Amino acid sequence: MTGVEDHARRAVEAVWRGESARIVAALVRHTGDFAWAEDLAQEALLEALSRWPAGGIPDTPGAWLLTVAKRRAVDGWRRRERLAQREPLLAVDVRHDEERDAVPDLGDPDRIDDDVLRLVFVACHPVLPAQARLALTLRTVAGLTTEQIAQVLLMTVPTVQQRIVRAKRTLADAAVPFDVPDRGERPARLASVLQVIYLLFTEGYSASGGDAAVRVDVAREAVRLARQLRAVMPREPEVHALIALMEFSSSRFAARVDARGLPLTLAEQDRRRWDRSAIARGLESRRRADAADRGLGYYGLQAAIAECHAVAPTLAETDWERIVRLYDALETLAPSPVVRLNRAVAVSMTAGPEAALAIVEDLAAELGTFRPWWAVRAELLERIGETDAATEGFLRAAELPGNDAEATVLRRRARALGSDGRGQSEP
């Protein structure tokens, strides 16, 4: 591969990571066919790989890809003898795509007419089973591979593949319209939409694969979508709570990695670099959620935990007792082995590593192939002086699915056992 070809390939990959959701969403809106829209987008990518090395990368690559995909849609309709009813609308869009950037402006957080939010609502249609909604949306909106989705949802790869295929077929068979549902239909989809946005943010906050530890662009897209959702459903406290959770968490981005892009633990982060404006926005969103006076829901509890970290001057001054109580409430509301794992980290700060290790060991059957489980267990073993077992645990964690930057740190910690520096896992 020549240098020009490699440059074009990397450009295509970068555009796809940043704009795939908007491109696919726009194609779904124009074609009304979820599966075909994805195929058209992939065909446009292939054409970019063949044409960009010789012709150069266009000024607005996202618009270029969308234009090519729409032209291929016209060709497809011509072949299907459906051009007469579809071509006029699409032809207008094709003529104008070179004159405007097809990617929506991210600067207006209150704009409701948003293709990506529409795509999320479509993928979260009640006609689909809950897990299928998540798998389909993570594939389309977050751009995750089936392997990454399997890791996020604690499912097997074949199961994820089957659910995505069936979900697309079901949406097509049901002729689900590409639109934000009417006000009366929104509550039925809200839980799934919130979960999708939350998982999208989680992918940005701690990448499930690739070189980078964090994907700030993905996390910011999740925050943007949540703000769009707030404009659509302003009286829903869990929408405000989710925004608060993401604001508190995203306040740490500048301090979450070192100069090499390697993740830093909560103990290692320079809190002076935390974004105080994001924390202030989080506090305001928490206030709005509390104003509904409905008690703390799933995202309200997590936002309260994140707030404890955000307002603490130091790691030692964090209200760990309250965090444990909040995790207890979260486990009662939505039982999960991951919640119990996070609770164990907080318990280690209040009752010591031995008490936390007992909790973690009980999760082995459920989380034994989950990198964070091995990492937390290894750290607790390190804290009680079980050096050999801790070394093995860090190395085992590094081998499991996850991003490469995190794996590098885990291997480094295995090598550094016995030195003076000991960090804490981030609950």
Secondary structure, DSSP 8 states (H G I E B T S, - for coil): --HHHHHHHHHHHHHHHHHHHHHHHHHHHHH--HHHHHHHHHHHHHHHHHHHHHH---SSHHHHHHHHHHHHHHHHHHHTT-HHHHHHHHHHHHHHHTTS-SS--TT-TT----HHHHHHHHHT-TTS-HHHHHHHHHHHTS---HHHHHHHHT--HHHHHHHHHHHHHHHHHHT--SS---GGGHHHHHHHHHHHHHHHHHHHHS-SSSS-S--HHHHHHHHHHHHHHHHHSTT-HHHHHHHHHHHHHHTTHHHHB-TTS-B--TTTS-GGGS-HHHHHHHHHHHHHHHHT-S---HHHHHHHHHHHHHH-SSSTTS-HHHHHHHHHHHHHHS--HHHHHHHHHHHHHHT-HHHHHHHHHTTHHHHTT-HHHHHHHHHHHHHTT-HHHHHHHHHHHHHSSS-HHHHHHHHHHHHHTTSS-------
